Amino acid sequence: MLHTPCSEDNTQIVFTIHPGQHLKQIAGALESQGLVSDALLFTLYARYKKAGTRLPAGEYLLRANLAPVQILEQLVKGKVKLYRLTIPEGLNMDETAALIAEAGFCDTKTFLDLSTDPEFIDHLNIPSHTLEGFLFPETYFFPKTTPCRQVITKMVDTFFTVFTPRWQERTKTLGFTLKEIVTLASMIEKEAGVAFEHPLIASVFHNRLEKKMRMESDPTVITVSCPERLSVFCIQKRLHPSFFQNPGRA
């Protein structure tokens, strides 16, 4: 029976393994969806193959004309269905959270709570009270069952993949901290209408900082309430202490 398909139907069926789901539950769901004829036999075979704890969560495209041994093989390989998630450049944290929630990956409140959770931020080695500016805009591919923490961690990891140690050293040479340079990049992103304007705007901002001038930038005018809400960082560098959006590669 392990080498005999449940039926000859070759229609693709989306089968979901939920996070934390046990082997018995998975086998039962396979039987109820007509993918295997005997849940107990499938369970015993999976245990024999030592595959009971090696079935990744996610959505799988399976067919009833596959034999149980073939179905188990596909599940063990973890070839889950991936969904595209595109985060455009220039979104702030609230906008990013809303987009991700709309895509069905993580509800807005959970995303924002994690993005301002001190313990989680510290775990990611981010020198800030928020992940604003570190949620890298990119096209990602995730299984639908991906936990919110994993989505955020991937976005932050991608930030550090782009912002290489070489750029980090360059940041120190210019006299900025990581938080300051991301804030400046965020302002440049917000101020620029198109990508080719970035170098010019960056040059203008850098010159103003050197001369200890005010930034005179829309993002600072919109978000800064001087002098009460300004930190030492804002006073020294004429920059607001919080980030305005997530800058991209440019």
The 8 nearest C-alpha neighbors of each residue, nearest first, counted from 0:
[[1, 3, 2, 4, 67, 66, 36, 37],
 [0, 2, 67, 3, 68, 66, 41, 4],
 [1, 3, 66, 0, 68, 67, 4, 69],
 [2, 4, 0, 66, 1, 5, 67, 65],
 [5, 3, 66, 64, 65, 6, 63, 2],
 [4, 6, 35, 63, 36, 34, 64, 3],
 [7, 5, 64, 4, 63, 8, 34, 65],
 [8, 6, 64, 9, 63, 4, 5, 65],
 [7, 9, 64, 6, 10, 63, 62, 5],
 [10, 8, 62, 64, 7, 63, 11, 65],
 [11, 9, 8, 62, 12, 63, 61, 64],
 [12, 10, 62, 61, 60, 9, 13, 63],
 [11, 13, 61, 60, 62, 14, 10, 59],
 [14, 12, 60, 59, 58, 61, 15, 11],
 [13, 15, 59, 58, 12, 60, 61, 16],
 [16, 14, 58, 57, 17, 59, 13, 56],
 [15, 17, 56, 57, 58, 20, 18, 25],
 [16, 18, 56, 20, 15, 19, 57, 144],
 [19, 17, 56, 20, 16, 144, 57, 55],
 [18, 20, 17, 21, 56, 16, 55, 22],
 [19, 21, 17, 18, 24, 16, 25, 22],
 [22, 20, 24, 23, 25, 19, 51, 52],
 [23, 21, 25, 24, 51, 26, 42, 20],
 [24, 22, 26, 25, 21, 27, 42, 38],
 [23, 25, 27, 21, 22, 26, 28, 20],
 [24, 26, 22, 28, 23, 27, 29, 21],
 [27, 25, 38, 29, 23, 28, 24, 22],
 [28, 26, 24, 30, 38, 29, 25, 23],
 [27, 29, 31, 25, 30, 26, 32, 24],
 [30, 28, 26, 34, 32, 27, 31, 35],
 [29, 31, 35, 33, 27, 28, 32, 34],
 [30, 32, 28, 33, 29, 27, 34, 35],
 [33, 31, 29, 30, 34, 28, 35, 14],
 [34, 32, 30, 31, 35, 29, 63, 36],
 [33, 35, 63, 29, 32, 30, 5, 62],
 [36, 34, 30, 5, 33, 29, 37, 67],
 [35, 37, 5, 30, 38, 33, 34, 4],
 [36, 38, 40, 39, 35, 41, 30, 26],
 [37, 39, 26, 41, 27, 40, 30, 42],
 [40, 38, 42, 41, 37, 43, 26, 23],
 [39, 41, 43, 42, 37, 38, 44, 1],
 [40, 42, 38, 44, 39, 43, 45, 37],
 [43, 41, 39, 45, 40, 44, 26, 38],
 [42, 44, 46, 40, 45, 41, 47, 39],
 [43, 45, 47, 41, 46, 42, 40, 48],
 [46, 44, 48, 50, 42, 47, 43, 51],
 [47, 45, 49, 43, 48, 51, 44, 50],
 [46, 48, 44, 49, 45, 43, 50, 42],
 [47, 49, 45, 50, 46, 44, 51, 43],
 [50, 48, 46, 47, 51, 45, 52, 53],
 [51, 49, 53, 45, 48, 52, 46, 75],
 [50, 52, 46, 45, 22, 53, 49, 54],
 [51, 53, 50, 54, 22, 49, 21, 55],
 [54, 52, 50, 51, 75, 55, 49, 74],
 [53, 55, 75, 74, 52, 56, 51, 77],
 [56, 54, 77, 53, 57, 75, 74, 16],
 [57, 55, 16, 18, 17, 54, 144, 58],
 [56, 58, 16, 144, 79, 142, 15, 17],
 [57, 59, 15, 79, 80, 14, 13, 16],
 [60, 58, 79, 14, 13, 80, 61, 15],
 [59, 61, 13, 12, 11, 14, 58, 80],
 [60, 62, 12, 11, 59, 13, 14, 63],
 [63, 61, 11, 64, 9, 65, 10, 12],
 [62, 64, 34, 65, 6, 5, 8, 9],
 [65, 63, 7, 4, 6, 62, 8, 9],
 [66, 64, 4, 63, 62, 69, 70, 67],
 [65, 67, 4, 3, 2, 69, 68, 1],
 [68, 66, 70, 1, 69, 71, 35, 2],
 [69, 67, 71, 66, 70, 1, 72, 2],
 [70, 68, 72, 66, 67, 71, 65, 73],
 [71, 69, 67, 73, 72, 68, 74, 65],
 [70, 72, 74, 68, 73, 69, 75, 67],
 [71, 73, 69, 75, 70, 74, 68, 76],
 [74, 72, 70, 76, 71, 75, 69, 77],
 [73, 75, 71, 77, 76, 72, 54, 70],
 [74, 76, 54, 72, 77, 73, 53, 71],
 [77, 75, 73, 74, 78, 72, 54, 55],
 [76, 78, 74, 75, 55, 79, 73, 54],
 [79, 77, 76, 73, 80, 59, 74, 75],
 [80, 78, 59, 58, 57, 77, 81, 142],
 [79, 81, 58, 59, 142, 78, 82, 57],
 [82, 80, 142, 141, 140, 79, 83, 143],
 [83, 81, 140, 141, 142, 84, 143, 80],
 [82, 84, 140, 139, 85, 81, 141, 138],
 [85, 83, 139, 138, 140, 82, 86, 102],
 [84, 86, 138, 137, 139, 87, 83, 136],
 [85, 87, 136, 137, 138, 84, 88, 95],
 [88, 86, 136, 85, 89, 90, 137, 138],
 [89, 87, 136, 247, 90, 246, 245, 86],
 [88, 90, 245, 244, 246, 188, 189, 87],
 [91, 89, 244, 94, 88, 245, 95, 87],
 [244, 90, 92, 94, 93, 245, 243, 95],
 [91, 93, 95, 94, 131, 96, 244, 90],
 [94, 92, 96, 95, 91, 97, 111, 90],
 [95, 93, 97, 91, 96, 92, 90, 98],
 [94, 96, 92, 98, 93, 97, 90, 91],
 [97, 95, 107, 93, 99, 94, 98, 110],
 [98, 96, 100, 94, 95, 99, 107, 101],
 [97, 99, 101, 95, 100, 96, 94, 102],
 [100, 98, 102, 96, 101, 97, 104, 105],
 [99, 101, 106, 105, 97, 103, 102, 98],
 [102, 100, 98, 103, 99, 97, 104, 106],
 [103, 101, 99, 100, 104, 98, 84, 105],
 [104, 102, 100, 101, 105, 99, 143, 106],
 [105, 103, 100, 102, 99, 143, 145, 147],
 [104, 106, 100, 147, 103, 99, 110, 107],
 [107, 105, 100, 109, 108, 110, 104, 99],
 [106, 108, 96, 110, 100, 109, 97, 111],
 [107, 109, 111, 110, 106, 112, 96, 105],
 [110, 108, 112, 111, 107, 106, 113, 105],
 [111, 109, 107, 113, 108, 112, 96, 114],
 [110, 112, 114, 108, 113, 109, 107, 115],
 [113, 111, 109, 115, 114, 110, 108, 116],
 [114, 112, 116, 110, 115, 111, 109, 119],
 [115, 113, 111, 130, 112, 116, 129, 110],
 [114, 116, 129, 113, 112, 117, 128, 111],
 [115, 117, 113, 119, 118, 114, 112, 120],
 [118, 116, 120, 119, 121, 115, 128, 129],
 [117, 119, 121, 120, 116, 122, 123, 115],
 [118, 120, 122, 121, 116, 117, 123, 113],
 [121, 119, 117, 123, 122, 118, 125, 116],
 [120, 122, 124, 118, 123, 119, 125, 117],
 [123, 121, 119, 120, 124, 118, 125, 117],
 [122, 124, 120, 121, 125, 119, 152, 155],
 [125, 123, 121, 122, 126, 120, 119, 127],
 [124, 126, 123, 127, 120, 121, 130, 122],
 [127, 125, 124, 178, 128, 177, 121, 120],
 [126, 128, 129, 125, 178, 130, 120, 121],
 [127, 129, 115, 117, 130, 126, 120, 116],
 [130, 128, 115, 127, 131, 114, 120, 116],
 [131, 129, 114, 133, 132, 134, 115, 120],
 [130, 132, 129, 242, 92, 133, 245, 244],
 [131, 133, 245, 244, 134, 242, 130, 181],
 [132, 134, 130, 131, 135, 155, 158, 245],
 [135, 133, 154, 155, 132, 245, 136, 130],
 [134, 136, 158, 154, 133, 137, 157, 155],
 [137, 135, 86, 88, 87, 247, 134, 245],
 [136, 138, 86, 85, 135, 139, 87, 88],
 [139, 137, 85, 84, 86, 83, 140, 136],
 [138, 140, 84, 83, 85, 137, 141, 86],
 [141, 139, 83, 82, 81, 84, 138, 142],
 [140, 142, 81, 82, 143, 145, 139, 83],
 [141, 143, 81, 144, 145, 57, 80, 82],
 [144, 142, 145, 104, 141, 57, 82, 81],
 [143, 145, 142, 57, 146, 56, 17, 18],
 [144, 146, 142, 143, 141, 149, 147, 150],
 [147, 145, 149, 148, 144, 150, 105, 104],
 [146, 148, 150, 149, 105, 151, 145, 110],
 [149, 147, 151, 146, 150, 152, 113, 110],
 [148, 150, 152, 146, 147, 151, 153, 145],
 [151, 149, 147, 153, 148, 152, 154, 146],
 [152, 150, 154, 148, 153, 149, 155, 147],
 [151, 153, 149, 155, 154, 150, 156, 148],
 [154, 152, 156, 150, 151, 155, 157, 149],
 [155, 153, 134, 151, 157, 135, 152, 156],
 [154, 156, 158, 152, 157, 134, 153, 133],
 [157, 155, 153, 159, 158, 154, 152, 160],
 [158, 156, 160, 154, 155, 159, 153, 135],
 [157, 159, 155, 135, 161, 156, 160, 162],
 [158, 160, 162, 156, 161, 157, 163, 155],
 [161, 159, 157, 158, 162, 163, 156, 155],
 [162, 160, 159, 158, 163, 157, 248, 156],
 [161, 163, 159, 160, 166, 158, 167, 164],
 [162, 164, 165, 166, 161, 160, 159, 167],
 [165, 163, 167, 166, 168, 162, 159, 169],
 [166, 164, 168, 163, 167, 169, 162, 170],
 [167, 165, 169, 163, 168, 164, 162, 170],
 [166, 168, 164, 170, 169, 165, 163, 171],
 [169, 167, 171, 165, 170, 166, 164, 172],
 [168, 170, 166, 172, 167, 171, 165, 173],
 [169, 171, 167, 173, 168, 172, 175, 166],
 [170, 172, 174, 168, 173, 169, 175, 176],
 [173, 171, 169, 174, 170, 168, 175, 167],
 [174, 172, 170, 171, 175, 169, 168, 176],
 [173, 175, 171, 172, 170, 176, 169, 180],
 [176, 174, 171, 170, 173, 179, 180, 177],
 [175, 177, 179, 178, 180, 171, 170, 174],
 [178, 176, 180, 179, 181, 175, 170, 167],
 [177, 179, 181, 176, 180, 182, 126, 127],
 [180, 178, 182, 176, 177, 181, 175, 183],
 [179, 181, 183, 177, 182, 178, 175, 184],
 [182, 180, 184, 178, 183, 179, 185, 132],
 [181, 183, 185, 179, 180, 242, 184, 178],
 [182, 184, 180, 186, 185, 181, 179, 187],
 [185, 183, 181, 187, 186, 182, 180, 246],
 [184, 186, 246, 182, 188, 183, 187, 244],
 [187, 185, 189, 183, 188, 184, 190, 182],
 [186, 188, 184, 190, 185, 189, 191, 201],
 [189, 187, 185, 186, 191, 190, 246, 184],
 [190, 188, 186, 187, 191, 185, 89, 218],
 [189, 191, 187, 188, 186, 192, 217, 216],
 [192, 190, 188, 193, 189, 196, 187, 197],
 [191, 193, 190, 196, 194, 189, 188, 195],
 [192, 194, 191, 195, 196, 197, 188, 190],
 [193, 195, 196, 197, 249, 191, 192, 188],
 [196, 194, 197, 193, 198, 199, 191, 249],
 [197, 195, 194, 199, 191, 198, 193, 200],
 [196, 198, 200, 195, 199, 194, 201, 191],
 [199, 197, 201, 200, 196, 202, 195, 194],
 [198, 200, 202, 201, 196, 197, 203, 195],
 [199, 201, 203, 197, 202, 198, 204, 196],
 [202, 200, 198, 204, 199, 203, 197, 205],
 [201, 203, 205, 199, 200, 204, 198, 206],
 [204, 202, 200, 206, 201, 205, 207, 199],
 [205, 203, 207, 201, 206, 202, 200, 208],
 [204, 206, 208, 202, 207, 203, 201, 209],
 [207, 205, 209, 203, 208, 204, 202, 210],
 [208, 206, 212, 210, 204, 209, 205, 211],
 [207, 209, 211, 205, 210, 206, 212, 204],
 [210, 208, 206, 207, 211, 205, 212, 204],
 [209, 211, 207, 208, 212, 206, 205, 213],
 [212, 210, 208, 209, 207, 213, 236, 237],
 [213, 211, 207, 210, 208, 214, 237, 209],
 [212, 214, 237, 215, 211, 207, 208, 238],
 [213, 215, 216, 212, 237, 204, 207, 238],
 [216, 214, 213, 217, 220, 219, 212, 218],
 [217, 215, 214, 219, 218, 220, 190, 186],
 [216, 218, 220, 219, 221, 215, 190, 189],
 [217, 219, 221, 220, 216, 222, 186, 243],
 [220, 218, 222, 223, 221, 217, 216, 239],
 [219, 221, 217, 218, 223, 222, 216, 215],
 [222, 220, 218, 219, 217, 223, 224, 216],
 [223, 221, 219, 220, 218, 224, 239, 243],
 [224, 222, 219, 220, 225, 221, 239, 228],
 [223, 225, 228, 226, 222, 227, 229, 220],
 [226, 224, 227, 228, 223, 229, 234, 233],
 [225, 227, 229, 228, 224, 223, 234, 230],
 [228, 226, 225, 229, 224, 230, 223, 234],
 [229, 227, 224, 226, 225, 230, 223, 239],
 [230, 228, 233, 226, 227, 225, 239, 234],
 [229, 231, 233, 232, 240, 234, 228, 239],
 [232, 230, 234, 233, 235, 229, 236, 240],
 [233, 231, 230, 235, 234, 236, 240, 238],
 [232, 234, 238, 237, 239, 230, 236, 229],
 [235, 233, 231, 237, 232, 236, 230, 229],
 [236, 234, 232, 233, 237, 231, 211, 238],
 [235, 237, 238, 233, 234, 232, 208, 211],
 [238, 236, 233, 234, 213, 235, 214, 239],
 [239, 237, 233, 236, 240, 232, 219, 214],
 [238, 240, 233, 241, 223, 219, 229, 237],
 [241, 239, 233, 230, 232, 238, 242, 229],
 [242, 240, 239, 243, 182, 131, 129, 128],
 [243, 241, 182, 131, 244, 132, 185, 240],
 [242, 244, 91, 185, 241, 218, 186, 131],
 [91, 245, 243, 90, 185, 132, 89, 242],
 [244, 246, 132, 89, 91, 90, 185, 134],
 [247, 245, 185, 188, 89, 88, 184, 244],
 [248, 246, 88, 249, 136, 135, 245, 89],
 [249, 247, 246, 161, 136, 88, 135, 162],
 [248, 247, 194, 197, 246, 188, 195, 198]]
